[in-house]
Every structure is written in structure tokens, then in C-alpha cells.
Amino acid sequence: MINFSTGPSRVHDKLSRYFSDALRLDITGLNHRSTHFKEIVRSIKQTLSEKLGCPPTYTPIFLSSSTEFWYVLSRDYAAFPSYHAYNGAFGERWYQYRHTMCPNDTFKLDFGHSEAPQTPAYLPPEAFLAFVHNETSNGTTLPSGFMEEVRQKYPESIIAVDASSCMGGEKLAWEAADIWFSSVQKCFGLPAGMGIMLVNERSMARLQQMTLPRYHNSLLNLYEMALQDQTTFTPNVLNIYFLMRVLNDSPSIEVLDLQTRQRADRWYQFLEELGLNPLCRTASLRSRTALAIQESPKTIRKIKQTALESGLQLGEGYGVHKTDTFRIANFPAHSEVEIQILKDFLKETRKLLSL
Ligand SMILES: *Cc1c(COP(=O)(O)O)cnc(C)c1O
């Protein structure tokens, strides 16, 4: 089965090698207070900077998933008004998460899936801003240069970005936000069960101004331990090890970004020729890593079913578009050959269904 689902998805080619190395090196039993563990974290910090271009002033924090980061951020920034710009299901969930915890100062700035977001007209300087860089549910992305614009307009705010389905596959404007997070089962091509969040000093300094209770897994405690290449709890050491290996073996983000863009351009061109419509009607706002295609629910059902029979796992529709879309992941781990197989399949099926 070739997995084109948007996560968990196709895993990295060398994963079985990483697994056997992990067993041989007893990574599964590696103590997270050991020197070896700290070396692994240090190596990740270095490659995040060398390969992904993330400035060394950002510190990685490991938890279980992106949704856990929604929770932790909602909880620990509870004293600040939170503004959520979103156009799809993941952004909405993050907003709802925070709204349930802090109903009085959680605000939404929602927009349509074929519309560009507006830079908010006014925000208090202490605002916490939440963005979804790549809305995996409907196959859209923020316009290029948007994050930089927001940063420039709101230099005082803390800006947090859910980059779950693009970190590791696309170049990010790191300095335009204070907090970035992702899950490893998407562009990193790893098994699910871990999230990585990168935080800068000012985002943590904002928390330090508050007299927050310092419970064990508070963000500040996680951060202070992370500065020493440590965690507050027993983390997913195996996935942390895999992440180190993937980053070590990864080309630079410039190379990956170009590959992602070129493949996405070819995908959209192909879909257009086939008469399959992306859900997002505005070409410049279409995601390059998660493509959402809209058709009648009946056609979608047939395509997905026939795909499975041909050994191709497509991404299900999500949220309100569960039945009238399917999604195709365009992640670095997918090979050209696999992409061609899926294209051939779609061409063939298109004929059969004579859509
Ligand atoms: C996949 C995804 C999530 C959820 O990730 P989990 O690992 O399931 O918590 C959140 N946001 C976006 C944009 C995603 O694509």
C-alpha cells in the first residue's frame, strides 16, 4: 500500500534501517537523563538549524502531538487575549480548545477557504496570535509574505503557528513567529506519536512576566529543561532518535522546498488537465503539501474505494468536507515513481467514471 494520506503517511525510506539501528543501540531502553540522550537532542538542535534553517535562538520542545500543543499554549497563555485566524477545521479546533478554557478573551478571525486572510486591523500589544500555516483539512496555505507582514505590524504580540503539515517540507519564515509546532507523522515521514515545538526567548519571557503556577509540565518548565537538552517527563525517545536520523539524512530545506513546489505545480497542472477541481479556487492559496480535491460524494467514494483496491491509500476528506473531498499528501518521503503510479491511477479512473 502506498500511503498518500495526509498523516500518518508514507514513512521515510530508511525507517526500517533506523528501527534496526535503534534496537541494536538499545535506544528503546535509553534513559532520558543519560548523556547519550542529551547528545541526540543536541544533534537535533544543530540539524534544525543547518538543514531547516531554524535560527539557533529557537529551542525544540517535544510532546505527543500538535493538538497537545494547542492545549499547552491555550493553558499557559491564558492570561493574554488570544486571536485565531483560520479558514478550516484544524484552526477552528484550536480556537475552540482555547475558547472552552477562556471564553471571555478568545477571538476568531475566520475567512473562506478560497480567500486570503486579512492582517488584523487592531490588536492589543499583549495579544497572542494563532495561525495555521497550512490548513491540512481543506488544502490551503497562507499567502507568501503574510506572516512577515503580521510580524511587522504586531512586533509586540506573541505569534504562534501550527505548521503541522509543512514543517520539514517547506521553507518557513522562522523569524516571523515566536512559536512553531508540528507533528512528525507528516512531512518528517515518521511514525505518529510525537510533536515538536520551537519557541524563541521572547515567547518564554512573556510567560516569565506572569506569576504562573510552575506545575511540573508547564511550558516554562519544559523550556528550561529543553535548554539543557532535557525533558520534564519520559519522552518518546525512539521517535526523537528517528527525528535525529531523518534530519541527518535530509537534504537542506532549500532543496526540499524546491522539490515540494515543483511537485505541487505539476500536481495542480495534472489535476486541471484531468478536470479534477481543487477545493480551493484561488491558485495562489493552494497548499503545496496537502491537496484537497472536490467532487460529488458519490465520485469521491468510488475514487477512494478503487484506489484502495489498487494499493493506494488516499487521504479522507475532513470536517465539513469529509464526503465531498479527498486529499493527496505531497510530502518529501513520496517518491517520483509512487507519484506517477497515483497519477496513472487517477487518469485511468477518470476515464472509467467519465466524470
Ligand atoms: C495533523 C494536524 C494536526 C493534528 O496533529 P496531531 O498529531 O494529530 O495532534 C493539527 N494541525 C494541523 C494543521 C494538522 O495538519
The ligand as a Gaussian input file, in Angstrom:
#p B3LYP/6-31G(d) Opt

LIG

0 1
 C       -2.399000      16.827000      11.588000
 C       -2.645000      18.192000      12.076000
 C       -2.901000      18.447000      13.442000
 C       -3.046000      17.358000      14.457000
 O       -1.880000      16.656000      14.663000
 P       -1.874000      15.524000      15.796000
 O       -0.532000      14.923000      15.695000
 O       -2.978000      14.563000      15.438000
 O       -2.146000      16.200000      17.084000
 C       -3.077000      19.756000      13.828000
 N       -3.000000      20.764000      12.950000
 C       -2.774000      20.548000      11.628000
 C       -2.688000      21.715000      10.713000
 C       -2.575000      19.262000      11.167000
 O       -2.329000      19.046000       9.859000

